[in-house]
Amino acid sequence: MEELVEGPFKLIARVILGIVRAIIWLTWELMCERLLWYLGWPALKLMTLGKYPKERFSEVNITTTSVHFFVALVGFIYPLILAYYLSSYLGV
């Protein structure tokens, strides 16, 4: 008798868990893999005078993990530094 009651609840819980996992994955994909690449790539090109990274702007899918991580790290850090300096300049 318990199995008849637990069955629908387990199904609902699995569906909700699947939706939450999909949202988390999509957020990670958009934020860390795309947005940070698109922020870090031009900054690195500017800082290294066009020498790094060797991949083109649209080649985010074919980069190595280390290059992608470094570009994303720069894409994460430089907006924070920019915001810090702008806020200190504006006196906020």
Secondary structure in CASP SS format (residue, H / E / C, confidence):
PFRMAT SS
TARGET T0000
AUTHOR 0000-0000-0000
METHOD secondary structure of the structure
MODEL  1
M C 1.00
E H 1.00
E H 1.00
L H 1.00
V H 1.00
E H 1.00
G H 1.00
P H 1.00
F H 1.00
K H 1.00
L H 1.00
I H 1.00
A H 1.00
R H 1.00
V H 1.00
I H 1.00
L H 1.00
G H 1.00
I H 1.00
V H 1.00
R H 1.00
A H 1.00
I H 1.00
I H 1.00
W H 1.00
L H 1.00
T H 1.00
W H 1.00
E H 1.00
L H 1.00
M H 1.00
C H 1.00
E H 1.00
R H 1.00
L H 1.00
L H 1.00
W H 1.00
Y H 1.00
L H 1.00
G H 1.00
W H 1.00
P H 1.00
A H 1.00
L H 1.00
K H 1.00
L H 1.00
M H 1.00
T C 1.00
L C 1.00
G C 1.00
K C 1.00
Y C 1.00
P C 1.00
K C 1.00
E C 1.00
R C 1.00
F C 1.00
S C 1.00
E C 1.00
V H 1.00
N H 1.00
I H 1.00
T C 1.00
T C 1.00
T H 1.00
S H 1.00
V H 1.00
H H 1.00
F H 1.00
F H 1.00
V H 1.00
A H 1.00
L H 1.00
V H 1.00
G H 1.00
F H 1.00
I H 1.00
Y H 1.00
P H 1.00
L H 1.00
I H 1.00
L H 1.00
A H 1.00
Y H 1.00
Y H 1.00
L H 1.00
S H 1.00
S H 1.00
Y H 1.00
L H 1.00
G C 1.00
V C 1.00
END
